[in-house]
Amino acid sequence: MTHNRIQDQIAIAGVGSTGYSRKGGRTARSLAAEAAVKAIRDAGLSRADIDGVVSSAGMGSWTIVPPGATEMVAMLRLPEVTYFADGNAVIVSPLLDAMHALYSGACTAVLVYHYNFRTPFNSAKAAADPFRRNIRGYDSLPPENARNAAAYAAWASRYLHENPVQREHLGRIAVNSRTNAVGNPLAAMRTPLTLPDYLSARMVREPLGMLDMDLPVDGAEAFVLTTTERARDLRQVPVLVHNASQGLVETAGDEEQLGSLARHGQDVVARQLWARSERRLADADIAYIYDGFSFISLSWLEKLGWCGPGEAGKFLEDHWRDEQNRLLIDGRVPVNPQGGMLSEGGTQGAGFLRDAVHQLRGTAGERQIDGARTALLAIGGFFYNSQGAVLVRDDAR
């Protein structure tokens, strides 16, 4: 194992969520502030205890003026902040930022918040017109530029061409997420979904249809991080960041420049997760596998080591539970138990992180997974946002 000095040294001590909706009617600032206040109170702290702030804006929020870290300091009236930054949209990157600031001693308690806010081009009306919606909500890029949704559709086609995988396998990812979202009051989509429902949904970019792409929503998540030693004296059972990783390869700048599916950012992340961790794949009690596009999940299953290259389709069949209408790895490990990006909402992994914290500290209510001690988070796509983390319950508390 590669030496990992920060392993288990940083804890998530508080979480707050607004839940997710497609109805709108609120500002990004009000959503972010609500989640932040909830997280601070959940940790049993006051605003005077927060001396670090890291922001993270969802994909649909990039075309509006975001409530960045300095604005959050002003909104919450935080008396004195010694570290602040505006982070990557995908949640593990700002999590790492906060961890490093705490480990270095730059601050003592960090508020990390992530918000999603639909824009006019990433809205319910835009969803009815895939050409207006263009590339995940942005109509400013030329149609011949293979980025975002167009890129994932192209690579998904390549993957289906090269391997024994069908659209029905992509559909299992969508159905699994929806089945799990039904019991989650924070999820935007809670209507049960069947495989025939998936296959009859409108095609957007072959082979990806409406139910293969993450759901544009309004909402926010917030987290309070501090040292493990301090977290043990606070209100909640600490959830320790055992390991966190992000990865790039040399062709990561543009999706169309990726050489092949054989090697990309997920390979880097998976290798680092296991090289710098005392936990292994078999130790995972819960798995959060990024489903921003359904095809991403199949790739993660292979890269993490649950199956070999091109074998994700068979893996899904072997571990599918018809009686539950969901995926249960080895009969015990649920995948995306909160509903994933496809049904809870497109949170860039923030919803995964919040649910993992609740599950590990035993505060998930009726959705609680018995005996959960280790959560595996595989977050982001192939190109410039591949990230992952292993979270563990603090048994010393």
VENRA-V695193 format. One record per backbone hydrogen bond with DSSP energy under -1.0 kcal/mol. CO is the residue of the C=O (numbers start at 1). NH is the residue of the N-H. E is the energy in kcal/mol with one decimal. If there is no record, write none. Layout:
co-><CO;CO>
nh-><NH;NH>
e-><E;E>
This chain:
co-><4;6;9;10;11;12;14;16;21;27;28;29;30;31;32;33;34;35;36;37;38;39;40;41;43;46;51;51;52;53;54;55;56;58;59;61;66;68;69;70;71;72;73;83;85;90;91;92;93;94;95;96;97;98;99;100;101;109;109;110;111;112;113;114;115;116;119;123;125;126;129;130;133;134;135;138;142;145;147;148;149;150;151;152;153;154;155;156;157;158;159;163;166;166;167;168;170;171;172;173;174;175;176;177;178;181;184;186;194;195;196;198;202;205;208;208;209;212;215;218;219;220;221;222;223;224;224;225;226;227;228;230;231;238;239;240;240;241;243;245;249;254;255;264;264;265;266;267;268;269;270;271;272;275;280;281;286;287;288;292;293;295;296;297;298;299;300;301;308;311;312;313;314;315;319;321;321;326;328;329;329;333;334;336;339;340;340;341;343;344;345;347;348;349;350;351;352;353;354;355;356;357;358;364;365;369;373;374;374;375;376;377;378;379;382;386;387;388;389;390;390;391;392;393;394>
nh-><7;9;228;241;226;239;224;222;218;31;32;33;34;35;36;37;38;39;40;41;42;43;45;44;235;49;82;83;111;85;113;87;115;61;62;64;68;72;73;74;75;76;78;53;55;93;95;96;97;98;99;100;101;102;103;104;106;51;52;225;54;223;56;221;58;219;122;127;128;129;133;134;137;136;138;135;145;147;150;152;153;154;155;156;157;158;159;160;161;162;163;165;169;170;171;172;174;175;176;177;178;179;180;181;182;184;187;20;198;199;200;201;210;208;204;205;212;294;346;21;116;18;114;16;112;13;14;110;11;231;232;233;234;394;12;242;392;8;390;388;252;257;258;267;268;269;270;271;272;273;274;275;276;2;283;284;376;336;378;214;296;299;300;301;302;303;304;306;311;315;316;317;318;319;328;325;326;321;331;332;333;329;287;339;343;344;345;215;189;188;347;350;91;353;354;355;356;357;358;359;360;361;363;367;368;372;393;285;286;391;288;389;290;387;265;247;379;245;377;242;243;375;240;395;397>
e-><-1.6;-2.1;-2.3;-2.6;-2.0;-1.4;-2.4;-2.3;-3.0;-1.8;-2.5;-2.5;-2.1;-2.1;-2.2;-2.5;-2.2;-2.2;-2.3;-2.3;-2.5;-1.7;-2.2;-1.1;-1.2;-1.6;-2.5;-1.2;-3.0;-1.9;-2.1;-3.2;-1.7;-1.8;-1.2;-1.5;-1.5;-2.3;-2.1;-1.5;-2.8;-2.5;-2.1;-1.9;-2.1;-1.1;-1.8;-2.7;-2.0;-2.4;-2.4;-2.6;-1.9;-2.3;-2.7;-2.1;-1.9;-1.6;-1.2;-2.8;-2.7;-2.9;-1.1;-3.0;-3.2;-2.1;-1.9;-2.1;-1.0;-1.9;-2.5;-1.3;-1.5;-1.0;-1.3;-1.9;-1.8;-1.9;-1.4;-2.7;-2.3;-2.0;-2.7;-2.5;-2.1;-1.9;-2.6;-2.6;-1.9;-2.0;-1.6;-2.5;-1.2;-1.1;-2.5;-1.3;-1.4;-2.8;-2.4;-2.0;-2.1;-2.7;-2.0;-1.7;-1.4;-2.1;-1.6;-2.3;-2.0;-2.5;-1.5;-1.2;-2.4;-3.8;-1.8;-2.6;-1.9;-1.9;-3.2;-1.8;-3.4;-2.1;-2.9;-2.1;-3.0;-2.9;-1.2;-2.7;-2.9;-2.6;-1.6;-1.9;-1.7;-1.9;-3.1;-1.2;-2.3;-1.6;-2.7;-2.7;-1.9;-1.6;-1.5;-1.2;-1.1;-2.2;-2.7;-2.1;-2.0;-2.7;-1.8;-2.1;-2.0;-2.6;-1.8;-1.4;-2.4;-2.8;-3.0;-2.8;-1.8;-1.6;-2.3;-2.3;-1.4;-2.8;-2.8;-1.5;-2.2;-2.2;-2.4;-1.8;-2.7;-1.7;-2.5;-1.6;-1.4;-2.9;-1.9;-2.2;-2.5;-2.4;-2.2;-1.8;-1.2;-1.7;-1.2;-1.9;-2.2;-1.5;-1.8;-1.7;-2.1;-2.2;-2.3;-2.2;-2.6;-2.0;-2.0;-2.7;-2.4;-2.1;-2.7;-1.6;-1.9;-1.5;-2.1;-2.6;-1.2;-2.5;-3.0;-2.4;-2.8;-3.4;-2.3;-2.1;-2.6;-2.8;-3.1;-1.6;-1.6;-2.7;-2.6;-1.1;-1.2>
